[in-house]
Amino acid sequence: MKARHLILGILAWALTLPALAANRADVPMAENLQAVGRQAESRQVPILLMFASPTCIYCDRVKAEYLGPMVDDPAYRDKVIIRQIEAGSGAALVGFDGRKTTHGAYAASQKITMVPTVKVVDGQGRELAKPIVGLLAPDFYFGYLLDAMNEGLEKMRGRKN
């Protein structure tokens, strides 16, 4: 009997891990890209935009394993601003130009056809690195993110054009 309760307890604990990881993997939703752009310009850091969908399991994985931890890690606060755009969503958004739009319309204007897509942009919304489309080889994905972020950071700080 005790073994059965122990196994059930372990199973219940294991089943809560994805929920705990999801709570720690919060990637802030974009609300006002113009304001974020001004922040990026004043801090001289790029903006990492993750285009996602609520039904995309690969998006969930990117948020849980890569971007969520980066958002929470103080080491990245002076290197990047991370925001999420929900492709196809009617959620309100202020664009880099100050105009009101929606997440879905903005994603369409950026020609997002696959999620997750990550773009590193400057405070005006101009691309600073090649977009990362899909969840490429998971073993190398964090390296791709760091390369794009660092390329954007160098361009924002004027070391490379």
DSSP file (Angstrom, degrees, kcal/mol; ACC not computed):
  #  RESIDUE AA STRUCTURE BP1 BP2  ACC     N-H-->O    O-->H-N    N-H-->O    O-->H-N    TCO  KAPPA ALPHA  PHI   PSI    X-CA   Y-CA   Z-CA
    1    1 A M     >        0   0    0      0, 0.0     4,-2.1     0, 0.0     5,-0.2   0.000 360.0 360.0 360.0 -45.0    0.0    0.0    0.0
    2    2 A K  H  >  +     0   0    0      1,-0.2     4,-2.5     2,-0.2     5,-0.2   0.892 360.0  52.8 -63.0 -39.5    2.8    2.5    0.9
    3    3 A A  H  > S+     0   0    0      1,-0.2     4,-2.7     2,-0.2    -1,-0.2   0.901 108.3  50.8 -62.4 -40.2    4.6    1.8   -2.3
    4    4 A R  H  > S+     0   0    0      2,-0.2     4,-2.6     1,-0.2    -2,-0.2   0.913 111.4  47.3 -64.4 -42.5    1.4    2.5   -4.3
    5    5 A H  H  X S+     0   0    0     -4,-2.1     4,-2.5     2,-0.2    -2,-0.2   0.887 111.9  51.1 -65.8 -38.5    0.9    5.8   -2.4
    6    6 A L  H  X S+     0   0    0     -4,-2.5     4,-2.6     2,-0.2    -2,-0.2   0.931 111.2  47.2 -63.3 -46.1    4.5    6.7   -3.0
    7    7 A I  H  X S+     0   0    0     -4,-2.7     4,-2.6     1,-0.2    -2,-0.2   0.920 113.2  48.6 -62.9 -43.8    4.2    6.0   -6.7
    8    8 A L  H  X S+     0   0    0     -4,-2.6     4,-2.5     2,-0.2    -1,-0.2   0.888 111.6  50.6 -63.6 -38.6    1.0    8.0   -7.0
    9    9 A G  H  X S+     0   0    0     -4,-2.5     4,-2.3     2,-0.2    -2,-0.2   0.918 111.6  46.8 -64.1 -44.3    2.6   10.9   -5.1
   10   10 A I  H  X S+     0   0    0     -4,-2.6     4,-2.8     2,-0.2    -2,-0.2   0.918 112.8  49.9 -64.1 -43.4    5.6   10.9   -7.4
   11   11 A L  H  X S+     0   0    0     -4,-2.6     4,-2.2     2,-0.2    -2,-0.2   0.920 110.7  49.2 -61.8 -44.7    3.4   10.8  -10.4
   12   12 A A  H  X S+     0   0    0     -4,-2.5     4,-0.9     2,-0.2    -1,-0.2   0.907 112.5  48.3 -61.7 -41.8    1.2   13.7   -9.2
   13   13 A W  H >X S+     0   0    0     -4,-2.3     3,-0.8     1,-0.2     4,-0.7   0.928 110.9  50.6 -63.6 -45.3    4.4   15.7   -8.5
   14   14 A A  H >< S+     0   0    0     -4,-2.8     3,-0.8     1,-0.3    -2,-0.2   0.859 105.8  56.3 -62.8 -35.8    5.8   14.9  -12.0
   15   15 A L  H 3< S+     0   0    0     -4,-2.2     4,-0.4     1,-0.2    -1,-0.3   0.730 103.0  55.4 -70.4 -20.5    2.5   16.0  -13.6
   16   16 A T  H <X S+     0   0    0     -4,-0.9     4,-2.2    -3,-0.8    -1,-0.2   0.651  86.5  83.1 -83.9 -15.2    2.7   19.4  -12.0
   17   17 A L  H <X S+     0   0    0     -3,-0.8     4,-2.9    -4,-0.7     5,-0.2   0.905  87.3  51.5 -58.9 -45.5    6.2   20.1  -13.4
   18   18 A P  H  > S+     0   0    0      0, 0.0     4,-2.5     0, 0.0    -1,-0.2   0.903 110.8  49.6 -59.9 -37.4    5.0   21.3  -16.8
   19   19 A A  H  > S+     0   0    0     -4,-0.4     4,-2.0     2,-0.2    -2,-0.2   0.908 111.8  47.9 -65.8 -40.9    2.6   23.8  -15.1
   20   20 A L  H  X S+     0   0    0     -4,-2.2     4,-1.6     2,-0.2    -1,-0.2   0.918 112.4  49.1 -64.7 -42.4    5.4   25.1  -12.9
   21   21 A A  H  X S+     0   0    0     -4,-2.9     4,-0.9     1,-0.2    -2,-0.2   0.904 109.2  52.9 -63.2 -41.0    7.7   25.5  -15.9
   22   22 A A  H >< S+     0   0    0     -4,-2.5     3,-0.6     1,-0.2    -1,-0.2   0.889 106.9  52.4 -62.6 -38.9    4.9   27.3  -17.8
   23   23 A N  H >< S+     0   0    0     -4,-2.0     3,-0.5     1,-0.2    -1,-0.2   0.859 112.3  45.2 -64.7 -34.7    4.5   29.7  -14.9
   24   24 A R  H 3< S+     0   0    0     -4,-1.6    -1,-0.2     1,-0.2    -2,-0.2   0.579 101.6  70.6 -82.9 -10.0    8.2   30.5  -14.9
   25   25 A A  T <<  +     0   0    0     -4,-0.9     2,-0.4    -3,-0.6    -1,-0.2  -0.082  65.1 152.1-100.1  34.2    8.3   30.8  -18.7
   26   26 A D    <   -     0   0    0     -3,-0.5    45,-0.1    42,-0.1    -3,-0.1  -0.518  23.0-173.2 -70.5 121.3    6.4   34.0  -18.9
   27   27 A V        -     0   0    0     -2,-0.4    57,-0.1    44,-0.1    56,-0.1  -0.975  33.5-114.5-111.4 117.3    7.3   36.0  -22.0
   28   28 A P        -     0   0    0      0, 0.0    56,-2.4     0, 0.0     2,-0.2  -0.199  25.8-121.0 -57.4 136.0    5.7   39.4  -21.7
   29   29 A M  B     -a   84   0A   0     54,-0.2     2,-0.3     1,-0.1    56,-0.2  -0.533  29.3-112.2 -72.0 140.2    3.0   40.1  -24.4
   30   30 A A        +     0   0    0     54,-2.9    56,-0.1    -2,-0.2     3,-0.1  -0.566  46.4 158.6 -71.8 136.3    3.7   43.2  -26.5
   31   31 A E  S    S+     0   0    0     -2,-0.3    63,-2.0     1,-0.1     2,-0.4   0.601  72.4  19.1-122.9 -41.3    1.3   46.0  -25.9
   32   32 A N  B  >  +f   94   0B   0     61,-0.2     4,-2.1     1,-0.1     5,-0.2  -0.824  56.2 179.1-139.7  95.7    3.1   49.1  -27.1
   33   33 A L  H  > S+     0   0    0     61,-3.0     4,-2.6    -2,-0.4    63,-0.2   0.809  84.0  59.7 -68.5 -29.1    6.0   48.6  -29.5
   34   34 A Q  H  > S+     0   0    0     61,-0.6     4,-2.1    60,-0.4    -1,-0.2   0.930 108.4  44.1 -63.8 -43.9    6.6   52.3  -29.8
   35   35 A A  H  > S+     0   0    0      2,-0.2     4,-2.1     1,-0.2    -2,-0.2   0.905 114.8  48.6 -66.8 -41.7    7.2   52.6  -26.0
   36   36 A V  H  X S+     0   0    0     -4,-2.1     4,-2.7     1,-0.2    -2,-0.2   0.884 109.3  54.7 -64.6 -37.3    9.4   49.5  -26.0
   37   37 A G  H  X S+     0   0    0     -4,-2.6     4,-2.5     2,-0.2    -2,-0.2   0.904 106.8  49.3 -62.5 -41.9   11.3   50.9  -29.0
   38   38 A R  H  X S+     0   0    0     -4,-2.1     4,-2.5     2,-0.2    -1,-0.2   0.911 111.5  50.2 -63.3 -40.8   12.0   54.1  -27.1
   39   39 A Q  H  X S+     0   0    0     -4,-2.1     4,-2.3     2,-0.2    -2,-0.2   0.930 110.8  49.2 -59.8 -46.5   13.2   52.0  -24.1
   40   40 A A  H  X>S+     0   0    0     -4,-2.7     5,-2.0     1,-0.2     4,-1.2   0.905 111.5  49.1 -61.5 -43.6   15.5   49.9  -26.5
   41   41 A E  H  <5S+     0   0    0     -4,-2.5     3,-0.3     2,-0.2    -1,-0.2   0.925 112.9  46.2 -63.8 -44.7   16.9   53.1  -28.0
   42   42 A S  H  <5S+     0   0    0     -4,-2.5    -1,-0.2     1,-0.2    -2,-0.2   0.857 119.9  39.8 -69.2 -32.9   17.7   54.7  -24.7
   43   43 A R  H  <5S-     0   0    0     -4,-2.3    -1,-0.2    -5,-0.2    -2,-0.2   0.564 105.3-130.1 -89.0  -9.2   19.2   51.5  -23.3
   44   44 A Q  T  <5 +     0   0    0     -4,-1.2    -3,-0.2    -3,-0.3    -4,-0.1   0.932  63.9 127.2  56.4  50.6   21.0   50.7  -26.6
   45   45 A V      < -     0   0    0     -5,-2.0    -1,-0.2    -6,-0.1    35,-0.2  -0.964  58.0-115.4-131.3 150.9   19.6   47.1  -26.6
   46   46 A P        -     0   0    0      0, 0.0    35,-2.0     0, 0.0     2,-0.5  -0.311  23.5-121.5 -78.1 167.9   17.8   45.2  -29.3
   47   47 A I  E     -bC  81 121A   0     74,-3.0    74,-2.9    33,-0.2     2,-0.7  -0.952  16.0-152.3-109.9 128.1   14.2   43.9  -29.0
   48   48 A L  E     -bC  82 120A   0     33,-3.4    35,-2.5    -2,-0.5     2,-0.6  -0.904  13.7-164.8-101.4 113.1   13.7   40.2  -29.4
   49   49 A L  E     -bC  83 119A   0     70,-3.4    70,-2.6    -2,-0.7     2,-0.6  -0.874   4.0-161.1-102.0 123.6   10.2   39.6  -30.8
   50   50 A M  E     -bC  84 118A   0     33,-2.7    35,-3.0    -2,-0.6     2,-0.6  -0.921   5.6-154.8-104.6 118.2    8.8   36.1  -30.5
   51   51 A F  E     +bC  85 117A   0     66,-3.6    66,-1.7    -2,-0.6     2,-0.2  -0.829  32.4 157.9 -90.9 122.6    5.9   35.4  -32.9
   52   52 A A  E     -b   86   0A   0     33,-2.8    35,-2.3    -2,-0.6    -2,-0.0  -0.746  35.7-138.2-137.5 177.9    3.8   32.6  -31.4
   53   53 A S    >   -     0   0    0     -2,-0.2     3,-1.7    33,-0.2     6,-0.1  -0.988  24.5-125.8-141.5 143.5    0.4   31.0  -31.3
   54   54 A P  T 3  S+     0   0    0      0, 0.0    -1,-0.0     0, 0.0    32,-0.0   0.702 111.8  49.0 -65.6 -17.2   -1.5   29.7  -28.2
   55   55 A T  T 3  S+     0   0    0      4,-0.0     2,-0.7     5,-0.0    -3,-0.0   0.337  84.9 107.3-101.5   7.3   -1.9   26.2  -29.9
   56   56 A C    <>  -     0   0    0     -3,-1.7     4,-1.9     1,-0.2    -3,-0.2  -0.768  48.1-169.1 -93.2 111.0    1.8   25.9  -30.9
   57   57 A I  H  > S+     0   0    0     -2,-0.7     4,-1.8     1,-0.2    -1,-0.2   0.812  89.9  55.3 -68.9 -28.4    3.6   23.3  -28.8
   58   58 A Y  H  > S+     0   0    0      2,-0.2     4,-2.4     1,-0.2    -1,-0.2   0.865 105.5  52.5 -71.4 -34.6    6.9   24.4  -30.3
   59   59 A C  H  > S+     0   0    0      2,-0.2     4,-2.6     1,-0.2    -2,-0.2   0.922 108.0  51.5 -63.0 -44.1    6.2   28.0  -29.2
   60   60 A D  H  X S+     0   0    0     -4,-1.9     4,-2.8     1,-0.2    -2,-0.2   0.899 110.4  49.2 -59.1 -40.7    5.5   26.7  -25.7
   61   61 A R  H  X S+     0   0    0     -4,-1.8     4,-3.0     2,-0.2     5,-0.4   0.919 109.6  50.2 -66.9 -43.5    8.8   24.9  -25.7
   62   62 A V  H  X>S+     0   0    0     -4,-2.4     5,-2.3     1,-0.2     4,-1.8   0.918 115.0  44.8 -60.6 -42.6   10.8   27.9  -26.9
   63   63 A K  I  <>S+     0   0    0     -4,-2.6     5,-2.7     3,-0.2    -2,-0.2   0.933 118.3  42.5 -66.2 -45.4    9.1   30.0  -24.1
   64   64 A A  I  <5S+     0   0    0     -4,-2.8    -2,-0.2    -5,-0.2    -3,-0.2   0.893 125.3  30.8 -70.6 -40.7    9.6   27.4  -21.4
   65   65 A E  I  <5S+     0   0    0     -4,-3.0    -3,-0.2    -5,-0.2    -1,-0.2   0.729 135.2   8.1 -94.7 -23.0   13.2   26.3  -22.2
   66   66 A Y  I  X5S+     0   0    0     -4,-1.8     4,-1.5    -5,-0.4    -3,-0.2   0.728 125.0  34.7-124.1 -65.4   14.8   29.5  -23.7
   67   67 A L  I  ><S+     0   0    0     -5,-2.3     4,-2.6     2,-0.2    -4,-0.2   0.895 112.7  55.1 -73.0 -40.8   13.0   32.8  -23.6
   68   68 A G  H  ><S+     0   0    0     -5,-2.7     4,-1.9    -6,-0.4    -1,-0.2   0.952 111.0  45.5 -56.6 -51.2   11.2   32.5  -20.3
   69   69 A P  H  > S+     0   0    0      0, 0.0     4,-1.0     0, 0.0    -1,-0.2   0.864 111.7  53.5 -60.7 -34.2   14.4   31.8  -18.4
   70   70 A M  H  < S+     0   0    0     -4,-1.5     3,-0.4     2,-0.2     6,-0.3   0.903 106.2  52.5 -66.0 -39.6   16.1   34.7  -20.3
   71   71 A V  H  < S+     0   0    0     -4,-2.6    -1,-0.2     1,-0.2    -3,-0.1   0.899 114.0  43.4 -60.5 -40.2   13.4   37.1  -19.2
   72   72 A D  H  < S+     0   0    0     -4,-1.9    -1,-0.2    -5,-0.2    -2,-0.2   0.618  94.8  93.5 -81.2 -13.5   13.9   36.0  -15.6
   73   73 A D    ><  -     0   0    0     -4,-1.0     3,-2.0    -3,-0.4     4,-0.4  -0.721  64.7-151.6 -89.9 117.8   17.7   36.1  -15.8
   74   74 A P  G >  S+     0   0    0      0, 0.0     3,-1.0     0, 0.0     4,-0.4   0.740  90.7  74.6 -57.7 -22.5   19.3   39.4  -14.7
   75   75 A A  G 3  S+     0   0    0      1,-0.2     3,-0.2     2,-0.1    -5,-0.1   0.738  98.6  45.4 -63.1 -22.1   22.3   38.7  -17.0
   76   76 A Y  G X> S+     0   0    0     -3,-2.0     3,-1.8    -6,-0.3     4,-1.8   0.513  85.4  90.8 -99.7  -5.6   20.1   39.6  -20.0
   77   77 A R  T <4 S+     0   0    0     -3,-1.0    -1,-0.2    -4,-0.4    -2,-0.1   0.821  94.0  41.0 -62.3 -31.4   18.4   42.8  -18.7
   78   78 A D  T 34 S+     0   0    0     -4,-0.4    -1,-0.3    -3,-0.2    -2,-0.1   0.243 118.1  49.5 -97.8  13.0   21.2   45.0  -20.2
   79   79 A K  T <4 S+     0   0    0     -3,-1.8     2,-0.3     1,-0.4    -2,-0.2   0.636 113.9   2.8-122.5 -23.9   21.3   43.0  -23.4
   80   80 A V     <  -     0   0    0     -4,-1.8     2,-0.5   -35,-0.2    -1,-0.4  -0.992  47.5-137.6-164.6 151.7   17.8   42.6  -24.8
   81   81 A I  E     - b   0  47A   0    -35,-2.0   -33,-3.4    -2,-0.3     2,-0.5  -0.987  28.8-155.6-113.1 127.3   14.1   43.3  -24.3
   82   82 A I  E     + b   0  48A   0     -2,-0.5     2,-0.3   -35,-0.2   -33,-0.2  -0.900  18.7 166.4-111.8 129.1   11.9   40.3  -25.0
   83   83 A R  E     - b   0  49A   0    -35,-2.5   -33,-2.7    -2,-0.5     2,-0.4  -0.964  24.9-134.3-138.1 156.0    8.3   40.6  -26.1
   84   84 A Q  E     -ab  29  50A   0    -56,-2.4   -54,-2.9    -2,-0.3     2,-0.4  -0.898  10.5-165.4-113.7 138.8    5.7   38.1  -27.5
   85   85 A I  E     - b   0  51A   0    -35,-3.0   -33,-2.8    -2,-0.4     2,-0.9  -0.991  16.9-140.5-120.0 128.3    3.4   38.7  -30.5
   86   86 A E  E >   - b   0  52A   0     -2,-0.4     3,-1.9   -35,-0.2   -33,-0.2  -0.790  18.4-139.8 -93.6 105.2    0.5   36.3  -31.0
   87   87 A A  T 3  S+     0   0    0    -35,-2.3    17,-0.2    -2,-0.9     3,-0.1  -0.377  87.6  17.8 -60.0 134.5    0.1   35.7  -34.7
   88   88 A G  T 3  S+     0   0    0      1,-0.3    -1,-0.3    15,-0.1     2,-0.2   0.376  96.6 129.5  85.8  -5.4   -3.6   35.6  -35.6
   89   89 A S    <   -     0   0    0     -3,-1.9    15,-3.0     1,-0.1    16,-0.4  -0.551  55.6-148.0 -87.1 148.0   -4.7   37.3  -32.4
   90   90 A G        +     0   0    0     -2,-0.2    -1,-0.1    13,-0.2     3,-0.1   0.266  53.3 136.1 -92.1  10.2   -7.0   40.3  -32.3
   91   91 A A        -     0   0    0     -5,-0.2    12,-2.2     1,-0.1    13,-0.2  -0.323  63.7-101.8 -61.2 139.8   -5.3   41.6  -29.2
   92   92 A A  E     + G   0 102B   0     10,-0.2     2,-0.3    11,-0.1    10,-0.2  -0.300  45.9 174.7 -65.5 144.8   -4.6   45.3  -29.3
   93   93 A L  E     - G   0 101B   0      8,-2.2     8,-3.3    -3,-0.1     2,-0.6  -0.987  28.4-140.8-151.1 139.5   -1.1   46.5  -30.1
   94   94 A V  E     -fG  32 100B   0    -63,-2.0   -61,-3.0    -2,-0.3   -60,-0.4  -0.927  32.1-137.8 -99.7 125.0    0.5   49.9  -30.7
   95   95 A G    >   -     0   0    0      4,-3.0     3,-1.9    -2,-0.6   -61,-0.6  -0.126  28.0 -95.7 -76.0 174.7    3.1   49.5  -33.5
   96   96 A F  T 3  S+     0   0    0      1,-0.3    -1,-0.1   -63,-0.2    29,-0.1   0.788 126.7  57.1 -60.4 -27.2    6.5   51.0  -33.7
   97   97 A D  T 3  S-     0   0    0      2,-0.1    -1,-0.3    28,-0.0     3,-0.1   0.442 119.5-110.0 -84.5  -0.1    5.0   53.9  -35.7
   98   98 A G  S <  S+     0   0    0     -3,-1.9     2,-0.2     1,-0.3    -2,-0.1   0.377  75.7 132.4  88.4  -4.3    2.5   54.7  -32.9
   99   99 A R        -     0   0    0      1,-0.1    -4,-3.0    -5,-0.1    -1,-0.3  -0.553  61.2-112.6 -83.2 146.6   -0.5   53.4  -34.8
  100  100 A K  E     +G   94   0B   0     -6,-0.2    -6,-0.2    -2,-0.2     2,-0.2  -0.574  53.4 140.4 -76.9 137.8   -3.0   51.1  -33.2
  101  101 A T  E     -G   93   0B   0     -8,-3.3    -8,-2.2    -2,-0.3     2,-0.3  -0.729  44.5 -99.3-150.6-162.0   -3.2   47.6  -34.7
  102  102 A T  E  >  -G   92   0B   0    -10,-0.2     4,-2.5    -2,-0.2   -10,-0.2  -0.891  29.1-110.9-128.7 163.6   -3.5   44.1  -33.5
  103  103 A H  H  > S+     0   0    0    -12,-2.2     4,-2.6    -2,-0.3     5,-0.2   0.932 119.5  49.1 -56.9 -46.2   -1.1   41.3  -32.9
  104  104 A G  H  > S+     0   0    0    -15,-3.0     4,-2.3   -17,-0.2    -1,-0.2   0.909 111.4  47.4 -63.0 -43.9   -2.4   39.4  -35.9
  105  105 A A  H  > S+     0   0    0    -16,-0.4     4,-2.3     2,-0.2    -1,-0.2   0.898 112.8  49.4 -65.4 -40.1   -2.2   42.4  -38.2
  106  106 A Y  H  X S+     0   0    0     -4,-2.5     4,-1.4     2,-0.2    -2,-0.2   0.935 110.6  49.9 -64.7 -44.5    1.3   43.2  -37.1
  107  107 A A  H  <>S+     0   0    0     -4,-2.6     5,-2.3     1,-0.2     3,-0.3   0.908 111.4  49.7 -59.6 -41.5    2.4   39.5  -37.6
  108  108 A A  H ><5S+     0   0    0     -4,-2.3     3,-1.7     1,-0.2    -1,-0.2   0.893 107.0  54.4 -64.1 -39.5    0.9   39.6  -41.1
  109  109 A S  H 3<5S+     0   0    0     -4,-2.3    -1,-0.2     1,-0.3    -2,-0.2   0.773 107.4  51.4 -65.5 -24.2    2.7   42.8  -41.9
  110  110 A Q  T 3<5S-     0   0    0     -4,-1.4    -1,-0.3    -3,-0.3    -2,-0.2   0.356 115.7-119.5 -91.7   4.6    5.9   41.1  -40.9
  111  111 A K  T < 5 +     0   0    0     -3,-1.7     2,-0.7     1,-0.2    -3,-0.2   0.863  46.4 175.4  59.2  40.3    5.1   38.2  -43.2
  112  112 A I      < +     0   0    0     -5,-2.3    -1,-0.2     1,-0.2     3,-0.1  -0.682  13.1 158.7 -78.1 116.2    5.1   35.7  -40.4
  113  113 A T        +     0   0    0     -2,-0.7     2,-0.4     1,-0.2    -1,-0.2   0.491  61.4  40.1-115.2 -10.0    4.0   32.4  -41.9
  114  114 A M  S    S-     0   0    0     20,-0.0    -1,-0.2   -63,-0.0    20,-0.2  -1.000  81.3-113.0-143.2 138.5    5.3   30.0  -39.3
  115  115 A V  S    S+     0   0    0     -2,-0.4    20,-0.2     1,-0.2   -63,-0.2  -0.937  89.1  43.5-119.6 147.7    5.5   30.0  -35.6
  116  116 A P  S    S+     0   0    0      0, 0.0    18,-3.3     0, 0.0     2,-0.4   0.487  73.8 159.6 -75.3 143.4    7.6   30.2  -33.6
  117  117 A T  E     -CD  51 133A   0    -66,-1.7   -66,-3.6    16,-0.2     2,-0.5  -0.999  21.4-160.1-126.4 134.1    9.5   32.9  -35.4
  118  118 A V  E     -CD  50 132A   0     14,-2.6    14,-2.6    -2,-0.4     2,-0.4  -0.963   8.6-176.2-116.7 128.4   12.0   35.1  -33.5
  119  119 A K  E     -C   49   0A   0    -70,-2.6   -70,-3.4    -2,-0.5     2,-0.6  -0.974  16.0-150.0-122.0 138.3   13.1   38.5  -34.9
  120  120 A V  E     +C   48   0A   0     -2,-0.4     8,-3.2     9,-0.4     9,-0.9  -0.944  31.1 169.5-106.6 121.6   15.7   40.8  -33.4
  121  121 A V  E     -CE  47 127A   0    -74,-2.9   -74,-3.0    -2,-0.6     6,-0.2  -0.811  30.5-118.3-130.3 165.8   14.9   44.4  -34.2
  122  122 A D    >   -     0   0    0      4,-2.0     3,-1.7    -2,-0.3    -1,-0.1  -0.250  52.5 -79.3 -91.4-172.3   15.9   47.9  -33.2
  123  123 A G  T 3  S+     0   0    0      1,-0.3   -86,-0.1   -86,-0.2   -82,-0.1   0.595 132.2  51.4 -67.8 -11.1   13.7   50.6  -31.6
  124  124 A Q  T 3  S-     0   0    0      2,-0.1    -1,-0.3   -87,-0.1   -28,-0.1   0.448 121.2-105.2-100.3  -4.8   12.2   51.4  -35.0
  125  125 A G  S <  S+     0   0    0     -3,-1.7     2,-0.3     1,-0.3    -2,-0.1   0.538  70.9 146.5  91.7   8.0   11.3   47.7  -35.7
  126  126 A R        -     0   0    0      1,-0.1    -4,-2.0     2,-0.0    -1,-0.3  -0.622  54.8-107.8 -81.6 135.7   14.1   47.3  -38.3
  127  127 A E  B     +E  121   0A   0     -2,-0.3    -6,-0.3    -6,-0.2     3,-0.1  -0.357  33.1 179.8 -64.6 136.5   15.6   43.8  -38.4
  128  128 A L        +     0   0    0     -8,-3.2     2,-0.3     1,-0.2    -7,-0.2   0.512  68.4  21.2-111.2 -12.7   19.1   43.5  -36.9
  129  129 A A  S    S-     0   0    0     -9,-0.9    -9,-0.4    22,-0.0    -1,-0.2  -0.960  95.4 -79.1-150.2 162.2   19.7   39.8  -37.5
  130  130 A K        -     0   0    0     -2,-0.3    18,-0.0     1,-0.1    -2,-0.0  -0.466  58.0-107.3 -64.9 133.0   18.3   37.0  -39.7
  131  131 A P        -     0   0    0      0, 0.0     2,-0.7     0, 0.0   -12,-0.2  -0.243  21.4-130.9 -61.1 150.4   15.0   35.7  -38.2
  132  132 A I  E     -D  118   0A   0    -14,-2.6   -14,-2.6    -3,-0.1     2,-0.5  -0.923  27.2-164.5-103.9 111.1   14.9   32.3  -36.5
  133  133 A V  E     -D  117   0A   0     -2,-0.7   -16,-0.2   -16,-0.2   -18,-0.1  -0.861  49.2 -13.1-106.3 125.6   12.0   30.4  -38.1
  134  134 A G  S    S-     0   0    0    -18,-3.3     2,-1.2    -2,-0.5   -16,-0.1  -0.093  99.5 -58.8  79.6 176.7   10.7   27.3  -36.4
  135  135 A L        -     0   0    0    -20,-0.2    -1,-0.1   -18,-0.1   -18,-0.0  -0.788  65.4-166.1 -96.3  91.7   12.3   25.4  -33.6
  136  136 A L        -     0   0    0     -2,-1.2     5,-0.2     1,-0.2    -2,-0.0   0.098  55.3 -28.7 -64.2-172.6   15.5   24.5  -35.3
  137  137 A A    >>  -     0   0    0      1,-0.2     3,-2.1     3,-0.1     4,-1.2  -0.174  64.0-144.7 -44.3 110.5   17.8   21.8  -33.8
  138  138 A P  H 3> S+     0   0    0      0, 0.0     4,-0.6     0, 0.0     3,-0.2   0.803  96.3  62.1 -54.5 -31.8   17.0   22.1  -30.1
  139  139 A D  H 34 S+     0   0    0      1,-0.2     4,-0.1     2,-0.1    -2,-0.1   0.785 117.1  29.5 -64.7 -25.1   20.6   21.4  -29.2
  140  140 A F  H <> S+     0   0    0     -3,-2.1     4,-2.0     2,-0.1     3,-0.4   0.464  92.6  97.4-111.2  -5.2   21.7   24.5  -31.0
  141  141 A Y  H  X S+     0   0    0     -4,-1.2     4,-2.4     1,-0.3     5,-0.2   0.879  82.5  51.9 -58.7 -43.4   18.6   26.7  -30.6
  142  142 A F  H  X S+     0   0    0     -4,-0.6     4,-2.7     1,-0.2    -1,-0.3   0.891 108.8  52.7 -61.5 -37.7   19.9   28.7  -27.6
  143  143 A G  H  > S+     0   0    0     -3,-0.4     4,-2.6     2,-0.2    -1,-0.2   0.895 107.5  51.2 -62.6 -40.7   23.1   29.4  -29.6
  144  144 A Y  H  X S+     0   0    0     -4,-2.0     4,-2.4     2,-0.2    -2,-0.2   0.921 111.1  48.8 -62.1 -43.2   21.0   30.7  -32.5
  145  145 A L  H  X S+     0   0    0     -4,-2.4     4,-2.8     1,-0.2    -2,-0.2   0.936 112.6  47.1 -61.1 -47.3   19.2   33.0  -30.1
  146  146 A L  H  X S+     0   0    0     -4,-2.7     4,-3.1     2,-0.2     5,-0.2   0.904 111.3  51.4 -63.0 -41.6   22.4   34.3  -28.5
  147  147 A D  H  X S+     0   0    0     -4,-2.6     4,-2.4     2,-0.2    -1,-0.2   0.938 113.4  44.2 -60.5 -46.8   24.0   34.9  -31.9
  148  148 A A  H  X S+     0   0    0     -4,-2.4     4,-2.3     2,-0.2    -2,-0.2   0.920 115.5  48.3 -64.2 -43.8   21.0   36.9  -33.1
  149  149 A M  H  X S+     0   0    0     -4,-2.8     4,-2.6    -5,-0.2    -2,-0.2   0.930 113.4  46.8 -62.4 -46.0   20.8   38.8  -29.8
  150  150 A N  H  X S+     0   0    0     -4,-3.1     4,-2.6     2,-0.2    -1,-0.2   0.873 110.3  52.6 -66.7 -36.9   24.5   39.6  -29.8
  151  151 A E  H  X S+     0   0    0     -4,-2.4     4,-2.0    -5,-0.2    -1,-0.2   0.926 112.6  46.0 -62.6 -43.5   24.4   40.7  -33.5
  152  152 A G  H  X S+     0   0    0     -4,-2.3     4,-2.6     2,-0.2    -2,-0.2   0.898 111.6  51.4 -63.8 -41.4   21.6   43.0  -32.6
  153  153 A L  H  X S+     0   0    0     -4,-2.6     4,-1.9     2,-0.2    -2,-0.2   0.912 109.5  49.7 -62.9 -43.7   23.4   44.3  -29.5
  154  154 A E  H  <>S+     0   0    0     -4,-2.6     5,-2.3     1,-0.2     6,-0.9   0.907 113.0  46.8 -62.4 -42.0   26.5   45.1  -31.5
  155  155 A K  H ><5S+     0   0    0     -4,-2.0     3,-1.1     1,-0.2    -2,-0.2   0.895 111.0  51.9 -68.2 -38.7   24.5   47.0  -34.1
  156  156 A M  H 3<5S+     0   0    0     -4,-2.6    -1,-0.2     1,-0.2    -2,-0.2   0.848 112.2  46.1 -65.3 -32.8   22.6   48.9  -31.5
  157  157 A R  T 3<5S-     0   0    0     -4,-1.9    -1,-0.2    -5,-0.2    -2,-0.2   0.329 116.4-114.0 -95.7   7.8   25.8   50.0  -29.8
  158  158 A G  T < 5S+     0   0    0     -3,-1.1    -3,-0.2     2,-0.2     3,-0.1   0.610  82.2 118.6  78.4  13.2   27.5   50.9  -33.1
  159  159 A R  S   <S+     0   0    0     -5,-2.3     2,-0.3     1,-0.2    -4,-0.2   0.706  81.4  22.5 -82.6 -19.0   30.2   48.3  -33.2
  160  160 A K              0   0    0     -6,-0.9    -2,-0.2    -9,-0.1    -1,-0.2  -0.991 360.0 360.0-150.6 133.8   29.0   46.7  -36.4
  161  161 A N              0   0    0     -2,-0.3    -1,-0.1    -3,-0.1    -6,-0.0   0.389 360.0 360.0-124.3 360.0   26.8   48.0  -39.3
